[in-house]
């Protein structure tokens, strides 16, 4: 039996890309998963078709909407009572250089990537405190440290996640709850599908390993931090970047 058997997890951005892979991996190890997604019902239906509803529950929820998140976590508490794992994976990009970025592009990225992390964590922590155990992982980005042209909003949101998690780790450590970030570099998912061929080539040259990472390589890092083996690791960021 896996150490994740009968554990209870919430994964945001759960129906596509890295979030889907994390949720699939947890489910395959016997974990019960409550997956939150932003609005792609077709992807949600396809995902649900692979798993019994006793193991996987999917809910459409805008993580930037505090009231909707509160309602969703009331449903989670009714279903699970307590919670073992929270994976804050939901995120978007709205790229533009600062001089041409409009307020909506700035605010939407901050709302989903950073405020969304606060909203879900705000309600997950009390469910973990019930049993004095929990694992919180936020998916951040190297943009938080290095900056990438055209991604000031994204970089700010991801740097904010790192600071948030470091602070949270100190607040919940005595309850045996850990909080960490995973920082994937350029990973072959739909998040980079809108980049031009020239951009993709330029970004690949930035990576010392001269390739983009795979989703499975990110999942392995997330599962380690979400496991009991990572009990003494908290407030840190695991970089999965190929040396970026």
C-alpha positions as semicolon CSV with decimal commas, in nm:
position;residue;x (nm);y (nm);z (nm)
1;X;0,000;0,000;0,000
2;X;0,112;0,353;-0,076
3;X;0,162;0,603;0,205
4;X;-0,099;0,813;0,024
5;X;-0,367;0,545;0,057
6;X;-0,680;0,696;0,216
7;X;-0,518;1,038;0,244
8;X;-0,735;1,335;0,144
9;X;-0,605;1,600;-0,093
10;X;-0,723;1,918;-0,261
11;X;-0,558;2,009;-0,593
12;X;-0,634;2,339;-0,765
13;X;-0,604;2,369;-1,141
14;X;-0,662;1,994;-1,131
15;X;-0,794;1,911;-1,476
16;X;-0,504;2,005;-1,704
17;X;-0,126;2,010;-1,724
18;X;0,076;1,976;-1,406
19;X;-0,232;1,983;-1,184
20;X;-0,392;1,695;-1,371
21;X;-0,071;1,493;-1,349
22;X;-0,043;1,556;-0,974
23;X;-0,404;1,459;-0,917
24;X;-0,367;1,144;-1,131
25;X;-0,055;1,041;-0,940
26;X;-0,221;1,089;-0,603
27;X;-0,528;0,897;-0,716
28;X;-0,319;0,610;-0,849
29;X;-0,162;0,583;-0,503
30;X;-0,496;0,549;-0,327
31;X;-0,548;0,912;-0,229
32;X;-0,895;1,068;-0,236
33;X;-0,877;1,389;-0,437
34;X;-1,101;1,693;-0,448
35;X;-1,002;1,871;-0,767
36;X;-1,080;2,236;-0,827
37;X;-1,085;2,378;-1,179
38;X;-1,154;2,719;-1,326
39;X;-1,412;2,655;-1,595
40;X;-1,305;2,406;-1,862
41;X;-1,595;2,166;-1,816
42;X;-1,492;1,949;-2,110
43;X;-1,152;1,878;-1,953
44;X;-1,321;1,812;-1,619
45;X;-1,565;1,562;-1,768
46;X;-1,284;1,382;-1,949
47;X;-1,081;1,360;-1,626
48;X;-1,377;1,241;-1,420
49;X;-1,448;0,963;-1,669
50;X;-1,121;0,793;-1,566
51;X;-1,192;0,777;-1,193
52;X;-1,471;0,662;-0,965
53;X;-1,653;0,947;-0,794
54;X;-1,573;0,792;-0,456
55;X;-1,207;0,876;-0,525
56;X;-1,226;1,190;-0,738
57;X;-1,457;1,485;-0,686
58;X;-1,433;1,782;-0,922
59;X;-1,571;2,129;-0,853
60;X;-1,571;2,442;-1,067
61;X;-1,444;2,725;-0,849
62;X;-1,273;3,057;-0,920
63;X;-0,996;3,053;-0,659
64;X;-0,983;3,434;-0,675
65;X;-1,343;3,450;-0,545
66;X;-1,318;3,433;-0,167
67;X;-1,685;3,354;-0,107
68;X;-1,686;3,075;-0,366
69;X;-1,372;2,925;-0,214
70;X;-1,530;2,936;0,132
71;X;-1,837;2,755;0,002
72;X;-1,621;2,497;-0,174
73;X;-1,425;2,424;0,143
74;X;-1,749;2,384;0,336
75;X;-1,833;2,112;0,084
76;X;-1,483;1,964;0,126
77;X;-1,522;1,956;0,505
78;X;-1,856;1,783;0,472
79;X;-1,699;1,524;0,244
80;X;-1,360;1,471;0,410
81;X;-1,395;1,621;0,763
82;X;-1,017;1,681;0,772
83;X;-0,751;1,736;0,506
84;X;-0,399;1,598;0,456
85;X;-0,269;1,770;0,141
86;X;-0,326;2,097;-0,042
87;X;-0,162;2,156;-0,379
88;X;-0,197;2,518;-0,493
89;X;-0,142;2,477;-0,864
90;X;-0,401;2,708;-1,026
91;X;-0,230;2,979;-1,226
92;X;-0,251;3,189;-1,541
93;X;-0,028;3,411;-1,755
94;X;-0,124;3,739;-1,921
95;X;0,206;3,854;-2,069
96;X;0,288;4,209;-2,172
97;X;0,571;4,449;-2,108
98;X;0,499;4,684;-1,818
99;X;0,447;4,995;-2,033
100;X;0,177;4,815;-2,233
101;X;0,023;4,602;-1,959
102;X;-0,329;4,708;-1,866
103;X;-0,481;4,697;-1,519
104;X;-0,694;4,395;-1,597
105;X;-0,392;4,190;-1,707
106;X;-0,209;4,284;-1,389
107;X;-0,497;4,226;-1,151
108;X;-0,626;3,899;-1,295
109;X;-0,287;3,732;-1,267
110;X;-0,237;3,854;-0,909
111;X;-0,592;3,754;-0,816
112;X;-0,568;3,396;-0,939
113;X;-0,203;3,315;-0,875
114;X;-0,149;3,487;-0,540
115;X;-0,484;3,571;-0,385
116;X;-0,609;3,230;-0,495
117;X;-0,327;3,068;-0,297
118;X;-0,429;3,268;0,010
119;X;-0,798;3,187;-0,030
120;X;-0,756;2,810;-0,050
121;X;-0,487;2,794;0,218
122;X;-0,696;3,009;0,452
123;X;-0,961;2,734;0,465
124;X;-0,734;2,431;0,429
125;X;-0,523;2,503;0,738
126;X;-0,808;2,463;0,992
127;X;-0,895;2,125;0,839
128;X;-0,532;2,016;0,881
129;X;-0,512;2,151;1,235
130;X;-0,793;1,917;1,334
131;X;-0,553;1,624;1,306
132;X;-0,225;1,814;1,362
133;X;-0,091;1,706;1,024
134;X;-0,076;1,855;0,679
135;X;0,126;1,915;0,363
136;X;0,086;2,238;0,163
137;X;0,266;2,280;-0,169
138;X;0,243;2,587;-0,392
139;X;0,354;2,573;-0,754
140;X;0,561;2,885;-0,812
141;X;0,808;2,977;-1,088
142;X;1,171;3,081;-1,149
143;X;1,019;3,411;-1,263
144;X;0,987;3,490;-0,893
145;X;1,365;3,528;-0,870
146;X;1,505;3,587;-1,217
147;X;1,236;3,787;-1,392
148;X;1,138;3,722;-1,752
149;X;1,064;4,006;-1,991
150;X;0,691;4,054;-2,039
151;X;0,598;3,872;-1,718
152;X;0,606;4,140;-1,447
153;X;0,257;4,043;-1,326
154;X;0,338;3,672;-1,328
155;X;0,675;3,726;-1,157
156;X;0,516;3,941;-0,887
157;X;0,247;3,682;-0,819
158;X;0,499;3,398;-0,797
159;X;0,739;3,593;-0,574
160;X;0,440;3,668;-0,354
161;X;0,366;3,297;-0,327
162;X;0,720;3,228;-0,206
163;X;0,697;3,494;0,065
164;X;0,351;3,374;0,164
165;X;0,465;3,013;0,200
166;X;0,776;3,103;0,400
167;X;0,561;3,296;0,647
168;X;0,292;3,030;0,660
169;X;0,553;2,762;0,734
170;X;0,649;2,940;1,055
171;X;0,288;2,984;1,160
172;X;0,182;2,618;1,126
173;X;0,502;2,426;1,206
174;X;0,398;2,342;1,564
175;X;0,087;2,172;1,427
176;X;0,305;1,939;1,217
177;X;0,194;2,111;0,897
178;X;0,461;2,183;0,638
179;X;0,443;2,445;0,364
180;X;0,675;2,449;0,064
181;X;0,699;2,565;-0,295
182;X;0,791;2,375;-0,607
183;X;0,936;2,594;-0,881
184;X;0,917;2,426;-1,222
185;X;1,121;2,579;-1,500
186;X;1,012;2,552;-1,861
187;X;0,787;2,246;-1,861
188;X;0,621;2,103;-2,171
189;X;0,257;2,188;-2,092
190;X;-0,017;2,400;-2,251
191;X;0,099;2,696;-2,040
192;X;0,375;2,757;-2,298
193;X;0,169;2,661;-2,603
194;X;0,111;3,027;-2,693
195;X;0,482;3,103;-2,723
196;X;0,629;3,149;-3,069
197;X;0,892;2,915;-3,210
198;X;1,155;3,186;-3,165
199;X;1,056;3,230;-2,800
200;X;1,067;2,856;-2,738
201;X;1,414;2,831;-2,892
202;X;1,538;3,127;-2,689
203;X;1,399;2,986;-2,363
204;X;1,547;2,644;-2,433
205;X;1,890;2,803;-2,480
206;X;1,854;2,955;-2,132
207;X;1,834;2,609;-1,976
208;X;2,176;2,450;-1,907
209;X;2,030;2,104;-1,983
210;X;1,910;2,240;-2,319
211;X;1,564;2,088;-2,288
212;X;1,229;2,157;-2,129
213;X;1,128;1,952;-1,828
214;X;0,855;1,690;-1,823
215;X;0,541;1,694;-1,614
216;X;0,645;1,368;-1,447
217;X;0,966;1,530;-1,324
218;X;0,762;1,800;-1,152
219;X;0,515;1,551;-1,008
220;X;0,793;1,351;-0,843
221;X;0,908;1,661;-0,655
222;X;0,556;1,755;-0,550
223;X;0,478;1,406;-0,423
224;X;0,795;1,400;-0,216
225;X;0,707;1,727;-0,042
226;X;0,350;1,603;0,005
227;X;0,471;1,281;0,167
228;X;0,546;1,190;0,527
229;X;0,915;1,162;0,430
230;X;0,936;1,541;0,401
231;X;0,838;1,599;0,764
232;X;1,141;1,820;0,841
233;X;1,131;2,024;0,521
234;X;0,927;2,342;0,541
235;X;0,942;2,701;0,421
236;X;1,161;2,616;0,124
237;X;1,143;2,611;-0,256
238;X;1,237;2,305;-0,459
239;X;1,360;2,415;-0,801
240;X;1,295;2,176;-1,091
241;X;1,449;2,383;-1,365
242;X;1,728;2,196;-1,540
243;X;1,976;2,440;-1,384
244;X;1,801;2,756;-1,501
